[in-house]
Amino acid sequence: MTSATTSARASAGNFAGSSVGRAAMLSGVLIAAGTGLGFLRDLQMAHLFGASGSTDAFLVAWTIPETVSPLLIEDAMALLMIPAVTRLLARGGGLRPLVGTTLPRMILGLSMVTVAIVVAAPVLVDALAPGLTERGPAIECVRLTAITVVTFGVAGFMSATLRAHHRFGPPAAIYLAYNVGILALIAGLSGAVGVTSAAIGVACGSVLMIAIQGPAFVRCLRESRPRVAGGVQDADVWMGLAAAAPVVVYTVTRQAQVFVERFFGSELAAGSISHLNYAQKVAQVPMILSLMIVTVTFPRLARASADGDTGLVARRIQQDLAVASAMVLAATAFLIAFAPVVTKVLFEHGAFTAADTRSTASVMRVYALGLWGQMAVGLAARAFFAQRRPTWRPAAVLFGGLAVTAAIGGAFAASAGTVALAAANAAGITLAAVLLLAGLRAGVAPVALRRIAADVARLVLAAAGACAAAFAVAGATGGRVPEIVQLAAGGLATAAAFAVLIVLAGPGLVASWRGRIESGETSEPSDRTCTSDRTGARAPGGGDPAGAAGADVPLGRSLR
């Protein structure tokens, strides 16, 4: 190989690396902006409409885009379309035959589902929330949001196609456009039609998701010219469906936690569903931030799984779990102590009353107890879906956790109200997390379960001590300083106490993490071998496993 060739390849590699870096940075900025606008949307809803029967009615309709989004945009569509388009391009095929045959059929099928939802809206509302006080507005909102079944499907198809062509900007901007549409319609129509303006905004925002990707998608169609005849083979479609099916069931099962809450919450006082929603949106923030670490490291996990390196997979899981657990448990300590202040600062404006603050804060404190479980489920599910073989274990385990959530909620909601529903959610997801983590050793990689249990136990003790310190700060500063200053002081005190107590609870804990990261060893002799391949054969040509296409494993209710 000549030096010129070597230099050219090095330059190409550097260019590819810089292109990936720029794409990742652009995508991160756009996704963060969309998520921030989603949170602003919730604040605007609280300010204008508070927590009432009308907001409960909208949230029942909001269940439709909440459920459809992970199925048609974030996970199942990506698992099906990205590999299929990638294989088509690798064979020299063109994009137009795929779009011409697949997209019209998909639109027709989703349109039929939309019409069915519109016609059956009264039945659907009664099934989701039988005790809802404002049934009429809920039916109207359901019919408006039903359009997202079609628009999300088209947007997801376009996103997957663009990503397969390594065009990441427009797909990353879809939730930015979506929330801009919702915010604009709420601002313009809330005075005339009330909370229905939010449902109109959902419908219009979903159309903007298509519009913002349209120019790039059309350019892809124009530029994608086939070198050889042929389109996507049936085998590609069936392979994609086989990989997507477990993720689809997992996604629906996890989203069903929201169905359970709203079903039982509809029998409680008006505004109960809204209190649950506001509390969950805030409590979910630290869990999402912690899982960003896992999202960044997922490609390494997928590559190690594809290579059959179960030892590396185990180390990656243990390291990610340790760091994410520390973040989530520290945040849990803070939220339990300062939930009333956080809720007041964020929401107690306009139509959101002091009584709403008290109800939302009490729910938030209980929800916070389930944050570790939410995080651990997301982490463990990624590890299972990184395997080449489709796996149904996460869906099965989530179904068991859902049964626990439904049983506790059904038994205690009437007597304990929304707090019981939050406790049911925390109990069900924590049980599912423990079962999924326990299943990693047999189904994914030789993780050191005893070491994980010991580390988490020490972190829980540190979080308990930090929570006590946070309560002390809350008591000393409450009513004496502005709420923002109180939150800042409480955050610093919680973080400092948590850091000190980690060392005191187990002086070797931090050193143990650092040692395992540097040496690549686990604490159990049986875990130091990676001779047995538990993840299946390596993909032909060293490719990523089928599950790697779905790196964004669903988190449940989203800030988007």
N, C-alpha and C positions, 0 to 999 in steps of 0.2 A: 504494500500500500504506500503510495507516495505521500510526501509531506503535505502537498497541496490538497490531496483528498482528505487526509486527516484533519487539516485545518478547516476545510469546508464542512466536514461533519461536526467538528467541534462548534463551529459558528452556528450551524443549524441547531445543534443541541442547545446552545446558549439562547438562541432566538426562541426556540420552543419553550424553554424554561421561563424566559422573561414574559412570553405571551401568556403562559399559564398563570404566572404571578399577577399580571395585569388583569386577566379575566377573573381570577379569584378575588382580587381587590375590588374590582368594579361590582362583581356580584354581591360581595359582602356589604358594600355601601348601599346598593339598591335594596337588598333584602332588609338591612337594618332600617332604612328609611320607610319601607313598607310596613315593617313591624311597629315602628314608632307611630306611624299614622294610625295603625290599628288600635294602639293604646289610646291615642288621642280621640279616636272615634268613640271608644267606651267612655272616656271622660266627658265628651260632648253629650252622649246619651244620658249620663247621670245628671249632668247640669240641666239639661232641658226637660227630661222626663222623670228623673228620680228613680225610685224603685216602686213600681205600682203594677196594677193589673194590666195596663197597656204595655209596659215594658216586658212583662211576662209573656204577653201575647206575641210580641215581636220575637222573643227568644225561642219560643216554640217553632216559629217559622225559620229562625236562624239555624235550627237543627239541620235543615236541608243543605245549605252551602257548607256547614261544618262537616257534614258527613261526605258530601260529594267531592269536596276539595282534595282530601288525601287519596281518594279513589281515582279521580280523573285527572289530577294534576301532579300530585307530589310522589306517588308511589306506584300504584298498579299500572298506570299509563306509561310511566318511565320504564318500568320493568318489561313491559310488552314492546314498546315502540323503539327505545334506544338500541337494544341489541338487534332488532329486526332491520332498522335503517342502517346501522353500522355494517351488518353483514351484506346488505344490498349494495352499499357503496363499495365495500371491499371486493365484491364480485364484478364491479364495473357497471352495475345497473343504474338506472335513472330514478329520480324521485317522483316524476309526474305519474307514472303508472300506479305507484303505491297510493298517492294522494287521490287519483282518479277513481280507484276501486274501493279504497278503504274509507276515506272521509265521508262520501255521500251515504254509505251504509251506516256508518257510525252516527251521523246526524239524524238519519231516519229513525234508527233505534232509540236514540236518546230523546228525540221529539215525541215518540210514542210514550215514553216514560213520563215526560213532562205533561202531556195531555192527561195521562192517567192521574197524576198528582193533582192537577187542576180540578178534574172532575171529582176525585175522591177526597178533596181537601177537608170537608166536614168530618169524614170518617177518620182521616189521618190525625186531625186535631184531637178528636175524642180518644184516639188510641194513645197518642203521645202525652196528653195532659187532660185527663177526663174531668178534673175538678176546676178547670180554668174559669175565671170569673168573666173574662171578656172573650168569649168564643168567637163572636163575629169578626172583630179585628184580627184575631189569629188566623181565621180562615182566609181573609183578604190578604194578609201578609204571606201566608203559605202559597197562595196562587201567584203572587208577585215573585217570590223567591224561587218558584219552581223553574223559572227560565234558566237558572244556573246549571241545571242538569245538562242542558245543551251547550250553553256558553262555556262552562268549565270543561266540558268534553273537548270542544274545539280548541280552547286555549291550551289544554293539556297536550293535545295532539301536536299543536304548533310548537309548544315548548320542547317536547321530546325530540321532534324533528330538528329544531334549531340546535339543541345540545349535541345531537349526533353529528351535526356539521360544525361543532366547536364554536358556536355563536351563543354566548352566555348572557350578554347584556339584556336583550329584550325579555327573555324568560325570567330573569331576576327582577325585572321591573313590573311584573304583572300585579303583585299585591300593592305596590305603590299606586298604580293606576286605579286599581279596585277601590282602595280606601279613599283616594281623591274623589272618586265618583260618589261614594257614600257620604263623605263629609259635605260635599257641595250640595247634594240633594237634601240632606238634613237641614243645612243652613238656609236653603231657599224655600223649602216647603213645610218645615215643621210647624210654622204658624198657621198654615192652612189645613193640613191633614194630620198633624200630630205625629205619632210614632210610625204611622204608615209611610212617612217620608223616608225612614231608614230602609224599609223593604223596597221602596222604589229605587233608592240609592244602591241597594245590593244588585238589583236587576241591571241598572245602568252601569254600575261599576264593573260588572262581569262582562259587559260588552266592551268596555275599555280594555279589558285584559286581552281581548282578541285584537283590538285596534292597535295597541302598542307593539304587537308582534307582527302585524300584517306586512309592513314594508320589508322587513328582514325575511319573512317567510316567502314572499313573492320573489325576492332576489334569489333565494335558495332554489326555487322552482325553475327560474330562468337559467341559473348557472349549472344546475345538475343535469348534465346531458349524458345519456348512457353510452358506455363504450361497448357494451355487449347487450344483447336482447335478454329480457327476462325481468321478472319482478320478485316480490317477496314470495318465498315458497311456503306451502302449508306447514311444513316442518318448523319453519321459523315461528309461525304464529302459535303452533301448539307448544313449542318450547317456551315461548314467552308466557303463554297462559299457565303452563305448569309452574314456572317460576313465580308468577304473580299471584296465583290462587292463595297460597298460604299468607301472603302479605295482605291480600284483600280481606280474608277472614279475620286476620289479626287486627286490621284497621277497624273493621266494623265492630268487632268485639270490644276493642278499647273505647271506641266512640260510644258504645252502648252504656258506658258508665254515665254519660250525660243523659241518655234516654231515661235511665233509672231515676236520676235526680229529678228530672223535670216531671216524670210520671207521678212520683210521690209528692214532689213540691207543689204540684198543681192543686192538691187537696188541702194545702195549708193557706195561711192568710195571703191576700194579694200582695205581691212584691217579693214573696219568698224565693221564687225562681231567680229574680233579679239579684237578690242578696247573694245567693249562691254563685251566680255568674260573676259579679263584681269581685267577690272574695277570691274566687279561683283565678281570675285574670291576674290579680296582683301576686298571689302566692306562687303562681306558676313561673314568674319571671326568673327567680334564682335557679329553678330547675332547668329552664331553657338555656340560661347562660352556662350552667355546668355541662350540659350536653353539647354545647358548641365545641368543647374540648374533644369529646368523643367523635363528633362529626369531622373534625380536622384530622384525627388519627385513624378514621375508618379506612381510608385507602391502604394504609400500612397493614391493618388487620385483614382486609380482604386479600391483599397480596400474599401475606403469610399463610392464610387459609388455602389459597390457590396452590401455593408451593408445598402444602402438606407439613409446614413447620409448626406443629402443635405447641411446641415449647415456646416459640415466639408469640403465638396467639395467646397462650396463657399469661405470659408476662405483660403483654399489651393490655389485656383485660384487667389484671390486678392493678397495674399502674393507673389506668384510667379510673377505675372504681375508687381507688384511694383518694385521688385528687378531687374527683367529682363529689365524693361523699363529704370531704372536708368543706367544700364550698357550700353544699346544700345544707349540711347540719349547722354551720355557722349562721346561714341565712335563716334557718328555722328558729334558732335561738333569738335572733333579732325580731322576727315577725311575731313570735308568741308574746314578747314583751311589749312591742310597740305597735301592734295591730290597730288599736284605736286611733293613735296619732297618725299613722300612715293613711288610714281610711279617711280621717278628717281632712288632712292636707290635700289628698287627691280628689275626693268626691264631694265633700260637704259644701257644695255651692249650688245656687239656684234651687231646683226642685228636690235635691237630695238633702234630707233632713237629719237632725241629730239622732233621731230614732233609727233611721236607716244606717247611720254610722255605727251605732251600737250593735245592731243586728249583723251587719256585714263584718265587723271586727270580730265578733264572737265566732262566726263561721270561719273567718280567715285563720284564727288561731288553731282551730281543729284541722283545717285543711293542711296547715303547715306540718302537722305530724305525719302526713303522708307524702311529703316531698321527697324524702329519701327513696321511698318505694317507687314513686314516679320516675325518678332518675335511674334507679337500678333496673327497672323494667326496660327503659329505653336503651340502656347500655347492653343488657343481656340480649335483647332482641336483635340488636345490630350484630352481635357475635354469632347468633344462630343464623341470621340471614346472610352472613358473609360466606357461608358454606356453598359449595357448588350444588349440592343436592337440595331441592326445596324441602323445608322442614315445617311440620305442623305443630311442633311443641309449643312455641310462644302463643299461638291461638288457643290451644287446648288449656294451657295454664291460665291465660287471661279469662277464659270462660269460667274456670273455677273461681277465680277472684271476683268475677262479675256476679256469680251466684251468691257469694258471701256478701257482697255489697247490697244486692237486692234483698237478701234475707234480713240483714241488720236494718236496712232502711225501712222495709215493710213492717218490721216488728216495733220500731221505736219512733218512727217519724211522727205519728199522731201525738205522742206524749212529749217528745223532746224537740220536735220541729226541725229546722234547718241544721241545727248542730248535730242531730242524729244522722242526717243525710251526709254531712261532711265527714263524720266519724265512720260511717259505712264505707264511704269512698276511700278513706285512709286505710281502713282495715283490709279491704279487698285488694287494693293495689300493693300493700306491703306484703301480704301473703303471696301474691303472685310474684313479687320480686324475689322473695326468699326461695320459692320453688324454682324459678328460672335460674337463679344463681347456682342452686344445688344441682340443677340439670346440666350446667355447663361442663362439669367434670366428666360426665358420662357421654354427653352428646357433642361436645365441641373440642375441648382441650383440657389437659391435666392441671386445672387451676388449684391453688392451695386453699381449700375451703376453710381449714382451721385458721390459717393466717388471715384470711379475709374476715372471718368472724371476730378474731381478736382485734384487728385494726378497727373495724366498725364499732365494736364495743367501746374501745378507748375513745373514739371520736364522739360517740353518744355521751359518754361521761363528760368529756370536755364541753360539748354543747350544752349539757345540763348546767354545768358551772357557769358558762358564759351567759346562759339565760338568766340565772340568778343575779349575775352582775348587771345585766341589762335592766332587770326589774328594779334593782337598787338605783340605777341612774334615772330610770323613768320616775320613780318615786321622789327622788331628790330634785328633779328639774320640772316636774309637771306643774303647770300653772305659773311657773316663775320665769320662764324664758319662752321666746317664740317657738312654735312647733318645729320649724325648720332647724333651729339651733338644737332643740331637744333630740331630733332624729340624728343630726350629725354627731352629737356627743354620745348618743346611744350606740350608733354604729361603730365609732372608734372604741368605745369601752367593750362592746361585744367582741370585736375582732381581736383586741389586745388580750382579753381574758381567754378567748378560745385558743390563741396561739400559745399562751403560757401554760394553760391546762393540758394541751396536747403533750407537752414535754413532761409535765408533772404526772399525768396519767400513765405515761409509758415513755420513759426517757429514750428508749431505743426506737421509737416509732418512726420519727423522721429519718434517723440514720438507716433504719431498715428499708424504707422506701428508696433512699438514695443508693443504698448498697445493691438493691435488686435491680434498679434502673441501670447502674453502672456495670454490675457483674453479669446481669442477665440470668440470675439464678433465683429459684423460689426456695421456700424454707423447708420443704419436705423432700426427702431423697427420691421418693417415687415421682415427684414432679419435675425432676431434673433431666428427664429423658424425653426425647421426641421421636422415638423409634417407631411408635405405632401411629399410623395415619388415621385419625378419627374423622377427618373432614372430607374424605373422598379423594378421588384421583385429581391430579393437576389438570387444569384445562389445557386442551390441545394448543400447542404453541406458546404455553406459558401465559395464556390470557387470564383476565380476571374472572372470578366465579360469576355465575349468573346473578347471584344476589348482589354483586357489587353495584349493579345499575341502580339499585334502590337504596343508595347510601342515606337518604333522608328518611329513615324509618319514622313512622308517624308518632307524634307525641301526644295525641289526644286533642283536647281543646287548645286552640292556638290563639296567640295574640293577633294573628292576621285577621 
